[in-house]
Amino acid sequence: MRIPVHQLPHGLGLDLPAYATAHAAGMDLRAAIPEGETWELAPGRRRLVPTGLVMAIPPGFEGQVRPRSGLALKHGVTVLNAPGTIDADYRGEVQVLLVNHGEEPFLLRRGERIAQLLVAPVAAWIWVPEPSVELLGDTDRGGGGYGSTGR
Ligand SMILES: O=c1ccn([C@H]2C[C@H](O)[C@@H](COP(=O)(O)OP(=O)(O)OP(=O)(O)O)O2)c(=O)[nH]1
């Protein structure tokens, strides 16, 4: 599968997102912040981090911007809107909304791996309105939820 991608000027020189291992699901996204700058993410604060990437995800697929577990475990830094959705028709820069849930400021530098991108299939659905709830069909669960099956 191929995804046309364009690196904006501030992203040039950074590696394209890549799978770290043979069967990895996600490709790491890198921070396209200016060379030599250090961005501080203070505890409790959020920041939109550029990737320098514009992509054309094929119709029928979506991009999911997910956190990296290592950043979450070591620093409390995660993707605030996880999973962020990259629509197939989006032609703006992919950005990552990071939040620092940790106790220490998190320092971010150019090229750092900040999140991972998964490209997954999505189906387009249409609603079929039914005049009564019975027409939706009976199930074992029925309306049970929120712990109805036990702990
Ligand atoms: O983490 C994210 C989430 C979204 N986007 C881009 C791609 C996506 O296609 C577009 C719109 O995202 P979304 O639908 O989540 O935004 P919205 O808040 O619903 O705004 P809109 O009215 O633009 O759809 O923003 C990102 O770059 N990073």
The ligand as a MOL file (V3000), in Angstrom:
LIG
                    3D

  0  0  0     0  0            999 V3000
M  V30 BEGIN CTAB
M  V30 COUNTS 28 29 0 0 0
M  V30 BEGIN ATOM
M  V30 1 O -4.6230 14.6630 15.8850 0
M  V30 2 C -5.0250 15.1850 14.8300 0
M  V30 3 C -6.3790 15.2240 14.5070 0
M  V30 4 C -6.7640 15.8380 13.3180 0
M  V30 5 N -5.8310 16.3710 12.4890 0
M  V30 6 C -6.2400 16.9480 11.2100 0
M  V30 7 C -6.5770 15.8340 10.2270 0
M  V30 8 C -8.0470 15.7610 10.2340 0
M  V30 9 O -8.5430 15.2790 9.0110 0
M  V30 10 C -8.4190 17.1960 10.5080 0
M  V30 11 C -9.7460 17.3520 11.1860 0
M  V30 12 O -9.7310 16.6050 12.3770 0
M  V30 13 P -11.0670 16.3970 13.2260 0
M  V30 14 O -12.1540 15.9150 12.3650 0
M  V30 15 O -10.7110 15.6140 14.4390 0
M  V30 16 O -11.3340 17.9010 13.6660 0
M  V30 17 P -12.6250 18.6430 14.1240 0
M  V30 18 O -12.3350 19.2240 15.4350 0
M  V30 19 O -13.8380 17.7580 14.0180 0
M  V30 20 O -12.6450 19.8140 13.0740 0
M  V30 21 P -13.1340 19.8700 11.5680 0
M  V30 22 O -14.3430 20.7120 11.6440 0
M  V30 23 O -12.0050 20.5240 10.8420 0
M  V30 24 O -13.4030 18.4740 11.0800 0
M  V30 25 O -7.4030 17.7160 11.3690 0
M  V30 26 C -4.4930 16.3170 12.8040 0
M  V30 27 O -3.6240 16.7720 12.0640 0
M  V30 28 N -4.1180 15.7290 13.9670 0
M  V30 END ATOM
M  V30 BEGIN BOND
M  V30 1 2 1 2
M  V30 2 1 2 3
M  V30 3 1 2 28
M  V30 4 2 3 4
M  V30 5 1 4 5
M  V30 6 1 5 6
M  V30 7 1 5 26
M  V30 8 1 6 7
M  V30 9 1 6 25
M  V30 10 1 7 8
M  V30 11 1 8 9
M  V30 12 1 8 10
M  V30 13 1 10 11
M  V30 14 1 10 25
M  V30 15 1 11 12
M  V30 16 1 12 13
M  V30 17 2 13 14
M  V30 18 1 13 15
M  V30 19 1 13 16
M  V30 20 1 16 17
M  V30 21 2 17 18
M  V30 22 1 17 19
M  V30 23 1 17 20
M  V30 24 1 20 21
M  V30 25 2 21 22
M  V30 26 1 21 23
M  V30 27 1 21 24
M  V30 28 2 26 27
M  V30 29 1 26 28
M  V30 END BOND
M  V30 END CTAB
M  END
